[in-house]
Amino acid sequence: MDKNEAQILYIEDYPVVQTMYVDALRSHGFTLDVASDGKQALEMVHTKAYDIILLDLLLPQVTGMEFLREFRVKRYSGMIVILSDFDDPSTVAETKKLGVTNYWIKVDNTPHLLAQRLEALMNGIDADTQTKTQA
Amino acid sequence: MLVLGGVAVVTSYTSSMETQQYRKFVVSLILSGLLLNAILWLVLRARQLPTTAYHSVAITQVLLDASLAAAVVYFQGGIDSRATVLFAVPILCTGILFVPVFAYIAAALSSLSYVGSLVLFQQHNPAIYPLKDILLPAVFYSFVFFLLAIIVSGYTERNKAKERENSYTELLSLLRHQLHHPSGVIAAIVEMLEQGESFSKLSAKEKGYVRQLKYENHRIHTMITNLLKTADADGATMNAKDDWTDVHLINIITECATSVAVAYKRVDDLDLRIPNEDITMRGDPDQLRLAFENIVENAFKYSNKDHKVTISLFAKRVPTIEIDIEDHGQGISDKQQREILTAFNKVETSSRDSYEAINNYAMGLGLYISKMIIEQHGGQFILQSKLGQGTKVIIKVKRDMWRYSYGQK
């Protein structure tokens, strides 16, 4: 997958964080659409096919979990990456059950690091994805 | 509950009733009872009532159900065993109250009203039943009611424990999230600064500040992780006693109080009344520091400049050490106090309003964490507050008696 052509949807409500990640990702050559809450994101995924969805969990209106439940992941062929501060195993397990491919903790994935990791993910060399395909 | 009510209605219809009038009476009695029950529960659900109101509404309901059943038995000629199913309703209802002891209260009430209504019926119609005939059903059904109560309360107890465990896990998850969120944002900001175009123009000293910021943020993150990593679902092991050391309370309190007062630029408002001796207790110094810092910060945050914040330590009454932190600020309302000390049990992460809820809870989180830490150390946390007058937090912990009696080891 080429990073210039990949369709990415980034969902994050906190303005400071949103601006930083969007700036960093765009500076690395990614093109992306942005949603600020789960409801807006649901509308967007139903009108456009995305290759990668970057999703925060604690969102207003419709939370990340609710988004995953309402968005029919099974019919979606792309990847869903969670970017959240929640790090407890039960939350991670629940999202995986709902079809999430990668779960990344925000503090370990600062904007530029995330961009690099995303590139690796597209080239199919991210460790997290490999374990998923094995399983 | 509605299903049971339905069963009761059907039972009353099929049981031996003398006239059409009685039948109508019984059915309308039960239906109005069910309607009242439904209204009570709707009111209960719609308003977040305090525990006492919740219980009194529940007790009213149980009383209502029991008396309703008694009325039915009395008016329809009670010995018919099918009518006793009505008495089971209040007992089973207690299952949804999450208060196991209510099942026994309901059983006692049911037995009492059942026997009472039987006796009453017999007194009025001595020709139909001799007194000895009602003895056996009275004893038998009382026994059945208590058996039912045992089953219901056992089930409730199990549910309650499960709910407690779930809410604790949820709270921990929220706590971790709330604490990790700022350090995630800071890490991102630092990285953006470092990768930015103007970073190279900074002096060596300024670059050093950014590096220091990154390091301190990493430290905070590690500290939070360490603080919470031992916490598990039952909460009992949150504080690993193996790590406990001698905690020099005077040092910790002085440090906490001073650093907070400096941060709020109100050093003159700090009134520190502590004895001039080394007072120690066994515990985790990092956690105790966090507990005191939260309380002191709350005192400064919610009171205005030129209003004293008094911190006193009393250690005369061996072996208890009492630490009072008092401010003359805005105070905390009764509702907020309840929220701080108990309402965390009711956090619903899946609900749609969770976003606002989490932010509100985060406000009281500091005091809640302090309370947990003090209690984990076998201490007492007492919150006294009046709206508009100020807040006083009283902490009572146990003194390290070994050190007190034998001095420095």
Interface residues (C-beta under 8 A of the other chain):
Chain A: Y14 V16 V17 M20 Y21 D23 A24 L58 L59 P60 Q61 V62 T63 M65 E66 S84 D85 F86 D87 D88 S90 T91 I105 K106 V107 T110 P111 H112 L113
Chain B: T169 L172 S173 R176 H177 H180 H181 S183 G184 V185 A187 A188 I189 V190 E191 M192 Q195 H221 S350 R352 S354 Y355 I358
